[in-house]
């Protein structure tokens, strides 16, 4: 199957592009790590597959509406 055919079929089935789906999954994983660990944002970014903390921060703000550090301060289970 070609990359383009895969992308079209993925969009038809899932309702989003493969890239957008992947970014969303990475942000969800980052949210869990921010809530449940004391890892630095840079470490969280690396663990979930973002190239850098800057990239994580950009996608995180777009999807969640706040910076990762703000999110952690509001929702962290780690005290």
PDB file of N, CA, C and O in Angstrom:
ATOM      1  N   UNK A   1       0.855  -1.165   0.000  1.00  0.00           N
ATOM      2  CA  UNK A   1       0.000   0.000   0.000  1.00  0.00           C
ATOM      3  C   UNK A   1       0.904   1.232   0.000  1.00  0.00           C
ATOM      4  O   UNK A   1       1.891   1.282   0.734  1.00  0.00           O
ATOM      5  N   UNK A   2       0.575   2.193  -0.798  1.00  0.00           N
ATOM      6  CA  UNK A   2       1.377   3.415  -0.845  1.00  0.00           C
ATOM      7  C   UNK A   2       1.118   4.275   0.388  1.00  0.00           C
ATOM      8  O   UNK A   2       0.103   4.136   1.070  1.00  0.00           O
ATOM      9  N   UNK A   3       2.049   5.147   0.645  1.00  0.00           N
ATOM     10  CA  UNK A   3       1.911   6.054   1.784  1.00  0.00           C
ATOM     11  C   UNK A   3       0.659   6.922   1.641  1.00  0.00           C
ATOM     12  O   UNK A   3      -0.061   7.146   2.614  1.00  0.00           O
ATOM     13  N   UNK A   4       0.410   7.399   0.449  1.00  0.00           N
ATOM     14  CA  UNK A   4      -0.755   8.252   0.199  1.00  0.00           C
ATOM     15  C   UNK A   4      -2.063   7.489   0.399  1.00  0.00           C
ATOM     16  O   UNK A   4      -3.011   8.015   0.983  1.00  0.00           O
ATOM     17  N   UNK A   5      -2.113   6.238  -0.091  1.00  0.00           N
ATOM     18  CA  UNK A   5      -3.312   5.420   0.096  1.00  0.00           C
ATOM     19  C   UNK A   5      -3.539   5.152   1.578  1.00  0.00           C
ATOM     20  O   UNK A   5      -4.666   5.234   2.066  1.00  0.00           O
ATOM     21  N   UNK A   6      -2.470   4.833   2.285  1.00  0.00           N
ATOM     22  CA  UNK A   6      -2.587   4.619   3.728  1.00  0.00           C
ATOM     23  C   UNK A   6      -3.147   5.868   4.414  1.00  0.00           C
ATOM     24  O   UNK A   6      -4.061   5.773   5.233  1.00  0.00           O
ATOM     25  N   UNK A   7      -2.602   7.025   4.080  1.00  0.00           N
ATOM     26  CA  UNK A   7      -3.046   8.276   4.704  1.00  0.00           C
ATOM     27  C   UNK A   7      -4.528   8.529   4.420  1.00  0.00           C
ATOM     28  O   UNK A   7      -5.266   8.944   5.314  1.00  0.00           O
ATOM     29  N   UNK A   8      -4.960   8.286   3.199  1.00  0.00           N
ATOM     30  CA  UNK A   8      -6.377   8.479   2.856  1.00  0.00           C
ATOM     31  C   UNK A   8      -7.270   7.518   3.627  1.00  0.00           C
ATOM     32  O   UNK A   8      -8.305   7.917   4.161  1.00  0.00           O
ATOM     33  N   UNK A   9      -6.870   6.258   3.684  1.00  0.00           N
ATOM     34  CA  UNK A   9      -7.672   5.259   4.406  1.00  0.00           C
ATOM     35  C   UNK A   9      -7.680   5.530   5.906  1.00  0.00           C
ATOM     36  O   UNK A   9      -8.707   5.370   6.564  1.00  0.00           O
ATOM     37  N   UNK A  10      -6.543   5.938   6.441  1.00  0.00           N
ATOM     38  CA  UNK A  10      -6.453   6.280   7.859  1.00  0.00           C
ATOM     39  C   UNK A  10      -7.398   7.430   8.176  1.00  0.00           C
ATOM     40  O   UNK A  10      -8.156   7.371   9.144  1.00  0.00           O
ATOM     41  N   UNK A  11      -7.350   8.469   7.363  1.00  0.00           N
ATOM     42  CA  UNK A  11      -8.226   9.631   7.549  1.00  0.00           C
ATOM     43  C   UNK A  11      -9.691   9.223   7.486  1.00  0.00           C
ATOM     44  O   UNK A  11     -10.498   9.686   8.291  1.00  0.00           O
ATOM     45  N   UNK A  12     -10.037   8.369   6.546  1.00  0.00           N
ATOM     46  CA  UNK A  12     -11.425   7.929   6.408  1.00  0.00           C
ATOM     47  C   UNK A  12     -11.894   7.125   7.617  1.00  0.00           C
ATOM     48  O   UNK A  12     -13.041   7.256   8.042  1.00  0.00           O
ATOM     49  N   UNK A  13     -11.024   6.303   8.167  1.00  0.00           N
ATOM     50  CA  UNK A  13     -11.399   5.455   9.303  1.00  0.00           C
ATOM     51  C   UNK A  13     -11.325   6.167  10.645  1.00  0.00           C
ATOM     52  O   UNK A  13     -12.207   6.003  11.488  1.00  0.00           O
ATOM     53  N   UNK A  14     -10.280   6.953  10.844  1.00  0.00           N
ATOM     54  CA  UNK A  14     -10.008   7.534  12.163  1.00  0.00           C
ATOM     55  C   UNK A  14     -10.496   8.980  12.265  1.00  0.00           C
ATOM     56  O   UNK A  14     -10.797   9.464  13.356  1.00  0.00           O
ATOM     57  N   UNK A  15     -10.571   9.659  11.131  1.00  0.00           N
ATOM     58  CA  UNK A  15     -11.059  11.034  11.146  1.00  0.00           C
ATOM     59  C   UNK A  15      -9.973  12.078  11.301  1.00  0.00           C
ATOM     60  O   UNK A  15     -10.268  13.261  11.468  1.00  0.00           O
ATOM     61  N   UNK A  16      -8.737  11.660  11.249  1.00  0.00           N
ATOM     62  CA  UNK A  16      -7.609  12.581  11.359  1.00  0.00           C
ATOM     63  C   UNK A  16      -6.436  11.996  10.577  1.00  0.00           C
ATOM     64  O   UNK A  16      -6.458  10.824  10.203  1.00  0.00           O
ATOM     65  N   UNK A  17      -5.430  12.802  10.334  1.00  0.00           N
ATOM     66  CA  UNK A  17      -4.263  12.304   9.614  1.00  0.00           C
ATOM     67  C   UNK A  17      -3.401  11.457  10.549  1.00  0.00           C
ATOM     68  O   UNK A  17      -3.488  11.594  11.769  1.00  0.00           O
ATOM     69  N   UNK A  18      -2.571  10.583   9.981  1.00  0.00           N
ATOM     70  CA  UNK A  18      -1.673   9.805  10.843  1.00  0.00           C
ATOM     71  C   UNK A  18      -0.778  10.692  11.708  1.00  0.00           C
ATOM     72  O   UNK A  18      -0.554  10.389  12.880  1.00  0.00           O
ATOM     73  N   UNK A  19      -0.269  11.776  11.144  1.00  0.00           N
ATOM     74  CA  UNK A  19       0.599  12.676  11.910  1.00  0.00           C
ATOM     75  C   UNK A  19      -0.154  13.315  13.072  1.00  0.00           C
ATOM     76  O   UNK A  19       0.349  13.347  14.195  1.00  0.00           O
ATOM     77  N   UNK A  20      -1.347  13.822  12.810  1.00  0.00           N
ATOM     78  CA  UNK A  20      -2.134  14.447  13.875  1.00  0.00           C
ATOM     79  C   UNK A  20      -2.482  13.438  14.962  1.00  0.00           C
ATOM     80  O   UNK A  20      -2.461  13.769  16.148  1.00  0.00           O
ATOM     81  N   UNK A  21      -2.804  12.208  14.565  1.00  0.00           N
ATOM     82  CA  UNK A  21      -3.111  11.170  15.541  1.00  0.00           C
ATOM     83  C   UNK A  21      -1.897  10.882  16.418  1.00  0.00           C
ATOM     84  O   UNK A  21      -2.012  10.771  17.638  1.00  0.00           O
ATOM     85  N   UNK A  22      -0.736  10.763  15.781  1.00  0.00           N
ATOM     86  CA  UNK A  22       0.490  10.478  16.518  1.00  0.00           C
ATOM     87  C   UNK A  22       0.833  11.591  17.502  1.00  0.00           C
ATOM     88  O   UNK A  22       1.198  11.318  18.646  1.00  0.00           O
ATOM     89  N   UNK A  23       0.720  12.820  17.072  1.00  0.00           N
ATOM     90  CA  UNK A  23       0.992  13.954  17.962  1.00  0.00           C
ATOM     91  C   UNK A  23       0.026  13.931  19.143  1.00  0.00           C
ATOM     92  O   UNK A  23       0.431  14.159  20.283  1.00  0.00           O
ATOM     93  N   UNK A  24      -1.235  13.660  18.876  1.00  0.00           N
ATOM     94  CA  UNK A  24      -2.240  13.607  19.954  1.00  0.00           C
ATOM     95  C   UNK A  24      -1.894  12.509  20.959  1.00  0.00           C
ATOM     96  O   UNK A  24      -2.014  12.718  22.166  1.00  0.00           O
ATOM     97  N   UNK A  25      -1.469  11.352  20.478  1.00  0.00           N
ATOM     98  CA  UNK A  25      -1.092  10.256  21.373  1.00  0.00           C
ATOM     99  C   UNK A  25       0.128  10.630  22.211  1.00  0.00           C
ATOM    100  O   UNK A  25       0.197  10.301  23.395  1.00  0.00           O
ATOM    101  N   UNK A  26       1.081  11.311  21.600  1.00  0.00           N
ATOM    102  CA  UNK A  26       2.272  11.743  22.333  1.00  0.00           C
ATOM    103  C   UNK A  26       1.912  12.757  23.412  1.00  0.00           C
ATOM    104  O   UNK A  26       2.454  12.701  24.516  1.00  0.00           O
ATOM    105  N   UNK A  27       1.017  13.671  23.113  1.00  0.00           N
ATOM    106  CA  UNK A  27       0.595  14.658  24.112  1.00  0.00           C
ATOM    107  C   UNK A  27      -0.158  13.969  25.244  1.00  0.00           C
ATOM    108  O   UNK A  27       0.024  14.321  26.410  1.00  0.00           O
ATOM    109  N   UNK A  28      -0.995  12.997  24.919  1.00  0.00           N
ATOM    110  CA  UNK A  28      -1.690  12.242  25.978  1.00  0.00           C
ATOM    111  C   UNK A  28      -0.699  11.524  26.890  1.00  0.00           C
ATOM    112  O   UNK A  28      -0.854  11.527  28.111  1.00  0.00           O
ATOM    113  N   UNK A  29       0.312  10.914  26.294  1.00  0.00           N
ATOM    114  CA  UNK A  29       1.341  10.238  27.089  1.00  0.00           C
ATOM    115  C   UNK A  29       2.115  11.244  27.938  1.00  0.00           C
ATOM    116  O   UNK A  29       2.461  10.959  29.084  1.00  0.00           O
ATOM    117  N   UNK A  30       2.383  12.416  27.375  1.00  0.00           N
ATOM    118  CA  UNK A  30       3.084  13.461  28.124  1.00  0.00           C
ATOM    119  C   UNK A  30       2.244  13.928  29.311  1.00  0.00           C
ATOM    120  O   UNK A  30       2.780  14.163  30.394  1.00  0.00           O
ATOM    121  N   UNK A  31       0.943  14.062  29.116  1.00  0.00           N
ATOM    122  CA  UNK A  31       0.070  14.462  30.220  1.00  0.00           C
ATOM    123  C   UNK A  31       0.165  13.466  31.371  1.00  0.00           C
ATOM    124  O   UNK A  31       0.262  13.856  32.535  1.00  0.00           O
ATOM    125  N   UNK A  32       0.137  12.179  31.037  1.00  0.00           N
ATOM    126  CA  UNK A  32       0.252  11.162  32.085  1.00  0.00           C
ATOM    127  C   UNK A  32       1.573  11.273  32.824  1.00  0.00           C
ATOM    128  O   UNK A  32       1.605  11.219  34.053  1.00  0.00           O
ATOM    129  N   UNK A  33       2.661  11.428  32.086  1.00  0.00           N
ATOM    130  CA  UNK A  33       3.971  11.542  32.738  1.00  0.00           C
ATOM    131  C   UNK A  33       4.064  12.805  33.589  1.00  0.00           C
ATOM    132  O   UNK A  33       4.649  12.780  34.672  1.00  0.00           O
ATOM    133  N   UNK A  34       3.501  13.892  33.117  1.00  0.00           N
ATOM    134  CA  UNK A  34       3.528  15.136  33.897  1.00  0.00           C
ATOM    135  C   UNK A  34       2.720  14.989  35.183  1.00  0.00           C
ATOM    136  O   UNK A  34       3.087  15.551  36.215  1.00  0.00           O
ATOM    137  N   UNK A  35       1.631  14.243  35.124  1.00  0.00           N
ATOM    138  CA  UNK A  35       0.797  14.033  36.308  1.00  0.00           C
ATOM    139  C   UNK A  35       1.421  13.051  37.296  1.00  0.00           C
ATOM    140  O   UNK A  35       1.289  13.214  38.509  1.00  0.00           O
ATOM    141  N   UNK A  36       2.095  12.040  36.777  1.00  0.00           N
ATOM    142  CA  UNK A  36       2.486  10.918  37.617  1.00  0.00           C
ATOM    143  C   UNK A  36       3.977  10.793  37.898  1.00  0.00           C
ATOM    144  O   UNK A  36       4.395   9.859  38.581  1.00  0.00           O
ATOM    145  N   UNK A  37       4.777  11.706  37.391  1.00  0.00           N
ATOM    146  CA  UNK A  37       6.221  11.612  37.627  1.00  0.00           C
ATOM    147  C   UNK A  37       6.789  12.992  37.920  1.00  0.00           C
ATOM    148  O   UNK A  37       6.108  14.010  37.793  1.00  0.00           O
ATOM    149  N   UNK A  38       8.043  12.995  38.312  1.00  0.00           N
ATOM    150  CA  UNK A  38       8.723  14.272  38.514  1.00  0.00           C
ATOM    151  C   UNK A  38       9.814  14.472  37.469  1.00  0.00           C
ATOM    152  O   UNK A  38      10.760  15.227  37.689  1.00  0.00           O
ATOM    153  N   UNK A  39       9.680  13.793  36.329  1.00  0.00           N
ATOM    154  CA  UNK A  39      10.636  13.957  35.230  1.00  0.00           C
ATOM    155  C   UNK A  39      10.616  15.398  34.727  1.00  0.00           C
ATOM    156  O   UNK A  39       9.570  16.047  34.716  1.00  0.00           O
ATOM    157  N   UNK A  40      11.769  15.885  34.316  1.00  0.00           N
ATOM    158  CA  UNK A  40      11.843  17.212  33.709  1.00  0.00           C
ATOM    159  C   UNK A  40      11.096  17.196  32.374  1.00  0.00           C
ATOM    160  O   UNK A  40      10.949  16.144  31.751  1.00  0.00           O
ATOM    161  N   UNK A  41      10.633  18.347  31.948  1.00  0.00           N
ATOM    162  CA  UNK A  41       9.900  18.453  30.692  1.00  0.00           C
ATOM    163  C   UNK A  41      10.751  17.912  29.535  1.00  0.00           C
ATOM    164  O   UNK A  41      10.217  17.285  28.619  1.00  0.00           O
ATOM    165  N   UNK A  42      12.039  18.143  29.568  1.00  0.00           N
ATOM    166  CA  UNK A  42      12.928  17.630  28.527  1.00  0.00           C
ATOM    167  C   UNK A  42      12.904  16.097  28.495  1.00  0.00           C
ATOM    168  O   UNK A  42      12.899  15.490  27.424  1.00  0.00           O
ATOM    169  N   UNK A  43      12.889  15.486  29.675  1.00  0.00           N
ATOM    170  CA  UNK A  43      12.842  14.030  29.760  1.00  0.00           C
ATOM    171  C   UNK A  43      11.490  13.496  29.288  1.00  0.00           C
ATOM    172  O   UNK A  43      11.423  12.471  28.609  1.00  0.00           O
ATOM    173  N   UNK A  44      10.433  14.187  29.645  1.00  0.00           N
ATOM    174  CA  UNK A  44       9.096  13.801  29.197  1.00  0.00           C
ATOM    175  C   UNK A  44       9.040  13.846  27.674  1.00  0.00           C
ATOM    176  O   UNK A  44       8.534  12.919  27.041  1.00  0.00           O
ATOM    177  N   UNK A  45       9.555  14.913  27.091  1.00  0.00           N
ATOM    178  CA  UNK A  45       9.553  15.053  25.633  1.00  0.00           C
ATOM    179  C   UNK A  45      10.264  13.878  24.977  1.00  0.00           C
ATOM    180  O   UNK A  45       9.758  13.302  24.014  1.00  0.00           O
ATOM    181  N   UNK A  46      11.421  13.525  25.489  1.00  0.00           N
ATOM    182  CA  UNK A  46      12.187  12.416  24.926  1.00  0.00           C
ATOM    183  C   UNK A  46      11.446  11.089  25.092  1.00  0.00           C
ATOM    184  O   UNK A  46      11.433  10.273  24.172  1.00  0.00           O
ATOM    185  N   UNK A  47      10.843  10.870  26.232  1.00  0.00           N
ATOM    186  CA  UNK A  47      10.148   9.601  26.492  1.00  0.00           C
ATOM    187  C   UNK A  47       8.949   9.385  25.586  1.00  0.00           C
ATOM    188  O   UNK A  47       8.649   8.251  25.209  1.00  0.00           O
ATOM    189  N   UNK A  48       8.256  10.471  25.231  1.00  0.00           N
ATOM    190  CA  UNK A  48       7.051  10.317  24.411  1.00  0.00           C
ATOM    191  C   UNK A  48       7.330  10.468  22.919  1.00  0.00           C
ATOM    192  O   UNK A  48       6.420  10.321  22.104  1.00  0.00           O
ATOM    193  N   UNK A  49       8.582  10.761  22.551  1.00  0.00           N
ATOM    194  CA  UNK A  49       8.940  10.765  21.149  1.00  0.00           C
ATOM    195  C   UNK A  49       9.049  12.102  20.463  1.00  0.00           C
ATOM    196  O   UNK A  49       9.173  12.153  19.239  1.00  0.00           O
ATOM    197  N   UNK A  50       9.008  13.190  21.215  1.00  0.00           N
ATOM    198  CA  UNK A  50       9.213  14.499  20.605  1.00  0.00           C
ATOM    199  C   UNK A  50      10.711  14.771  20.511  1.00  0.00           C
ATOM    200  O   UNK A  50      11.485  14.310  21.349  1.00  0.00           O
ATOM    201  N   UNK A  51      11.109  15.513  19.500  1.00  0.00           N
ATOM    202  CA  UNK A  51      12.524  15.794  19.254  1.00  0.00           C
ATOM    203  C   UNK A  51      13.141  16.656  20.341  1.00  0.00           C
ATOM    204  O   UNK A  51      14.341  16.562  20.603  1.00  0.00           O
ATOM    205  N   UNK A  52      12.332  17.498  20.979  1.00  0.00           N
ATOM    206  CA  UNK A  52      12.842  18.391  22.016  1.00  0.00           C
ATOM    207  C   UNK A  52      11.705  18.870  22.900  1.00  0.00           C
ATOM    208  O   UNK A  52      10.531  18.674  22.588  1.00  0.00           O
ATOM    209  N   UNK A  53      12.071  19.497  24.004  1.00  0.00           N
ATOM    210  CA  UNK A  53      11.070  20.071  24.900  1.00  0.00           C
ATOM    211  C   UNK A  53      10.334  21.219  24.223  1.00  0.00           C
ATOM    212  O   UNK A  53       9.158  21.455  24.502  1.00  0.00           O
ATOM    213  N   UNK A  54      11.017  21.930  23.338  1.00  0.00           N
ATOM    214  CA  UNK A  54      10.378  23.044  22.611  1.00  0.00           C
ATOM    215  C   UNK A  54       9.223  22.517  21.760  1.00  0.00           C
ATOM    216  O   UNK A  54       8.144  23.111  21.730  1.00  0.00           O
ATOM    217  N   UNK A  55       9.454  21.409  21.076  1.00  0.00           N
ATOM    218  CA  UNK A  55       8.409  20.812  20.240  1.00  0.00           C
ATOM    219  C   UNK A  55       7.250  20.333  21.114  1.00  0.00           C
ATOM    220  O   UNK A  55       6.086  20.552  20.778  1.00  0.00           O
ATOM    221  N   UNK A  56       7.565  19.686  22.226  1.00  0.00           N
ATOM    222  CA  UNK A  56       6.518  19.250  23.154  1.00  0.00           C
ATOM    223  C   UNK A  56       5.704  20.450  23.628  1.00  0.00           C
ATOM    224  O   UNK A  56       4.474  20.416  23.595  1.00  0.00           O
ATOM    225  N   UNK A  57       6.375  21.502  24.065  1.00  0.00           N
ATOM    226  CA  UNK A  57       5.663  22.677  24.576  1.00  0.00           C
ATOM    227  C   UNK A  57       4.715  23.258  23.533  1.00  0.00           C
ATOM    228  O   UNK A  57       3.591  23.636  23.860  1.00  0.00           O
ATOM    229  N   UNK A  58       5.158  23.330  22.288  1.00  0.00           N
ATOM    230  CA  UNK A  58       4.328  23.885  21.223  1.00  0.00           C
ATOM    231  C   UNK A  58       3.069  23.040  21.019  1.00  0.00           C
ATOM    232  O   UNK A  58       1.960  23.574  21.019  1.00  0.00           O
ATOM    233  N   UNK A  59       3.230  21.750  20.847  1.00  0.00           N
ATOM    234  CA  UNK A  59       2.075  20.873  20.633  1.00  0.00           C
ATOM    235  C   UNK A  59       1.192  20.808  21.878  1.00  0.00           C
ATOM    236  O   UNK A  59      -0.034  20.776  21.772  1.00  0.00           O
ATOM    237  N   UNK A  60       1.808  20.788  23.042  1.00  0.00           N
ATOM    238  CA  UNK A  60       1.050  20.714  24.291  1.00  0.00           C
ATOM    239  C   UNK A  60       0.159  21.941  24.449  1.00  0.00           C
ATOM    240  O   UNK A  60      -1.021  21.818  24.776  1.00  0.00           O
ATOM    241  N   UNK A  61       0.721  23.120  24.217  1.00  0.00           N
ATOM    242  CA  UNK A  61      -0.076  24.352  24.326  1.00  0.00           C
ATOM    243  C   UNK A  61      -1.243  24.356  23.342  1.00  0.00           C
ATOM    244  O   UNK A  61      -2.356  24.753  23.686  1.00  0.00           O
ATOM    245  N   UNK A  62      -0.979  23.914  22.123  1.00  0.00           N
ATOM    246  CA  UNK A  62      -2.047  23.889  21.106  1.00  0.00           C
ATOM    247  C   UNK A  62      -3.189  22.970  21.507  1.00  0.00           C
ATOM    248  O   UNK A  62      -4.356  23.311  21.316  1.00  0.00           O
ATOM    249  N   UNK A  63      -2.863  21.804  22.065  1.00  0.00           N
ATOM    250  CA  UNK A  63      -3.901  20.826  22.376  1.00  0.00           C
ATOM    251  C   UNK A  63      -4.529  21.007  23.747  1.00  0.00           C
ATOM    252  O   UNK A  63      -5.734  20.817  23.907  1.00  0.00           O
ATOM    253  N   UNK A  64      -3.729  21.372  24.732  1.00  0.00           N
ATOM    254  CA  UNK A  64      -4.217  21.431  26.111  1.00  0.00           C
ATOM    255  C   UNK A  64      -4.568  22.860  26.530  1.00  0.00           C
ATOM    256  O   UNK A  64      -5.435  23.070  27.378  1.00  0.00           O
ATOM    257  N   UNK A  65      -3.892  23.832  25.933  1.00  0.00           N
ATOM    258  CA  UNK A  65      -4.198  25.223  26.246  1.00  0.00           C
ATOM    259  C   UNK A  65      -3.287  25.868  27.267  1.00  0.00           C
ATOM    260  O   UNK A  65      -3.384  27.069  27.517  1.00  0.00           O
ATOM    261  N   UNK A  66      -2.408  25.090  27.857  1.00  0.00           N
ATOM    262  CA  UNK A  66      -1.446  25.616  28.827  1.00  0.00           C
ATOM    263  C   UNK A  66      -0.090  24.961  28.588  1.00  0.00           C
ATOM    264  O   UNK A  66       0.007  23.944  27.902  1.00  0.00           O
ATOM    265  N   UNK A  67       0.943  25.549  29.154  1.00  0.00           N
ATOM    266  CA  UNK A  67       2.287  24.984  29.058  1.00  0.00           C
ATOM    267  C   UNK A  67       2.377  23.716  29.907  1.00  0.00           C
ATOM    268  O   UNK A  67       1.630  23.568  30.875  1.00  0.00           O
ATOM    269  N   UNK A  68       3.279  22.803  29.558  1.00  0.00           N
ATOM    270  CA  UNK A  68       3.430  21.582  30.355  1.00  0.00           C
ATOM    271  C   UNK A  68       3.708  21.854  31.837  1.00  0.00           C
ATOM    272  O   UNK A  68       3.169  21.157  32.697  1.00  0.00           O
ATOM    273  N   UNK A  69       4.527  22.838  32.146  1.00  0.00           N
ATOM    274  CA  UNK A  69       4.826  23.135  33.555  1.00  0.00           C
ATOM    275  C   UNK A  69       3.581  23.624  34.299  1.00  0.00           C
ATOM    276  O   UNK A  69       3.382  23.277  35.463  1.00  0.00           O
ATOM    277  N   UNK A  70       2.755  24.414  33.645  1.00  0.00           N
ATOM    278  CA  UNK A  70       1.500  24.875  34.256  1.00  0.00           C
ATOM    279  C   UNK A  70       0.568  23.700  34.470  1.00  0.00           C
ATOM    280  O   UNK A  70      -0.058  23.581  35.524  1.00  0.00           O
ATOM    281  N   UNK A  71       0.474  22.838  33.481  1.00  0.00           N
ATOM    282  CA  UNK A  71      -0.358  21.644  33.590  1.00  0.00           C
ATOM    283  C   UNK A  71       0.084  20.804  34.785  1.00  0.00           C
ATOM    284  O   UNK A  71      -0.744  20.363  35.582  1.00  0.00           O
ATOM    285  N   UNK A  72       1.387  20.588  34.905  1.00  0.00           N
ATOM    286  CA  UNK A  72       1.905  19.781  36.016  1.00  0.00           C
ATOM    287  C   UNK A  72       1.545  20.409  37.360  1.00  0.00           C
ATOM    288  O   UNK A  72       1.127  19.705  38.279  1.00  0.00           O
ATOM    289  N   UNK A  73       1.702  21.710  37.480  1.00  0.00           N
ATOM    290  CA  UNK A  73       1.410  22.350  38.765  1.00  0.00           C
ATOM    291  C   UNK A  73      -0.059  22.224  39.145  1.00  0.00           C
ATOM    292  O   UNK A  73      -0.396  22.220  40.329  1.00  0.00           O
ATOM    293  N   UNK A  74      -0.927  22.121  38.155  1.00  0.00           N
ATOM    294  CA  UNK A  74      -2.365  21.994  38.429  1.00  0.00           C
ATOM    295  C   UNK A  74      -2.803  20.562  38.688  1.00  0.00           C
ATOM    296  O   UNK A  74      -3.705  20.327  39.492  1.00  0.00           O
ATOM    297  N   UNK A  75      -2.171  19.593  38.012  1.00  0.00           N
ATOM    298  CA  UNK A  75      -2.697  18.239  38.012  1.00  0.00           C
ATOM    299  C   UNK A  75      -1.755  17.159  38.532  1.00  0.00           C
ATOM    300  O   UNK A  75      -2.127  15.985  38.538  1.00  0.00           O
ATOM    301  N   UNK A  76      -0.585  17.505  38.955  1.00  0.00           N
ATOM    302  CA  UNK A  76       0.390  16.490  39.380  1.00  0.00           C
ATOM    303  C   UNK A  76      -0.083  15.748  40.625  1.00  0.00           C
ATOM    304  O   UNK A  76      -0.566  16.347  41.586  1.00  0.00           O
ATOM    305  N   UNK A  77       0.068  14.436  40.580  1.00  0.00           N
ATOM    306  CA  UNK A  77      -0.230  13.606  41.748  1.00  0.00           C
ATOM    307  C   UNK A  77       0.992  13.508  42.634  1.00  0.00           C
ATOM    308  O   UNK A  77       0.893  13.180  43.816  1.00  0.00           O
ATOM    309  N   UNK A  78       2.151  13.795  42.048  1.00  0.00           N
ATOM    310  CA  UNK A  78       3.413  13.758  42.796  1.00  0.00           C
ATOM    311  C   UNK A  78       3.544  15.051  43.579  1.00  0.00           C
ATOM    312  O   UNK A  78       3.401  16.135  43.013  1.00  0.00           O
ATOM    313  N   UNK A  79       3.806  14.954  44.834  1.00  0.00           N
ATOM    314  CA  UNK A  79       3.846  16.162  45.631  1.00  0.00           C
ATOM    315  C   UNK A  79       5.170  16.520  46.015  1.00  0.00           C
ATOM    316  O   UNK A  79       5.364  17.526  46.697  1.00  0.00           O
TER     317      UNK A  79
END
